[in-house]
Structures are given as C-alpha cells and as structure tokens.
Amino acid sequence: MSTLFDDFLSKSGVTILSASSGSDVAYENKDLSNGAFTSAYLKVLKSKFGSYFLDAEKVKKTIPLTDGFISEVLKEVIVLTKGKQVPDIREINKNVIIKAW
C-alpha cells in the first residue's frame, strides 16, 4: 500500500487527508453523528463558511486547503478523540481549493 501511495503522490500533486493511517483506528462516536475525522472536517468547514446552510453566495465561496486549515482539522480530531486518533496527511498541494457545490 505504501508503494502505491508513494508512486501516486509523487506524480499527481494531490493532497490526501485520511482519518488514520496503517494499523491506527478511526473512531466513531454516536454523539458526533459521524466519525471523529468527518466531524472535525465539517466543524472547520462550518467555521470558514459561517454555517452548514449554503445560500447562492456561499456556494461561490472557495476555501484554500492551507497548512492552517489542515492543522485545525488535525487538532480537532485529536481533541475529539482525546488523543486516541491521529489523522494522516500525505503531500500538500498548495494549489488545492475546497469548493462547495
């Protein structure tokens, strides 16, 4: 698997954020309504958009996938799981922009 990711990433320039890596566990929590990673990601997105409800203006808004954005997600996952889950990140493409449709 690591060979696949190494080859893929070195050629594509994509950014991959995953809930965990290798033999690590990705935690689910009924109180969160999602896994910890998804909950953290949505919380950070909500903070950037101002709410989960997207009107015509918000749909046009883009959010750069910066080191700061990624750090917020990683920290939130660690907080939500009390340090039991640490997300994995592979190669950051500085040109990636998140867009809601």
JOHUMO-V768080 format. One record per pair of residues at least 4 apart in sequence whose C-alpha atoms are under 6 Angstrom apart, sorted by sequence separation. I is the first residue (numbers start at 1). J is the second residue. If there is no record, write none. Layout:
i=I j=J
i=I j=J
//
This chain:
i=4 j=8
i=5 j=9
i=9 j=13
i=20 j=24
i=42 j=46
i=46 j=50
i=54 j=58
i=65 j=69
i=67 j=71
i=71 j=75
i=78 j=82
i=81 j=85
i=34 j=39
i=46 j=51
i=54 j=59
i=78 j=83
i=20 j=26
i=46 j=52
i=19 j=26
i=28 j=35
i=78 j=85
i=27 j=35
i=27 j=36
i=19 j=37
i=65 j=96
i=41 j=73
i=65 j=97
i=40 j=73
i=64 j=97
i=63 j=97
i=64 j=98
i=63 j=98
i=40 j=76
i=62 j=98
i=40 j=77
i=62 j=99
i=37 j=77
i=36 j=77
i=59 j=100
i=59 j=101
i=20 j=86
i=20 j=87
i=21 j=88
i=19 j=87
i=20 j=88
i=18 j=87
i=18 j=88
i=17 j=88
i=17 j=89
i=16 j=89
i=16 j=90
i=15 j=91
i=15 j=92
i=15 j=93
i=14 j=93
i=13 j=93
//
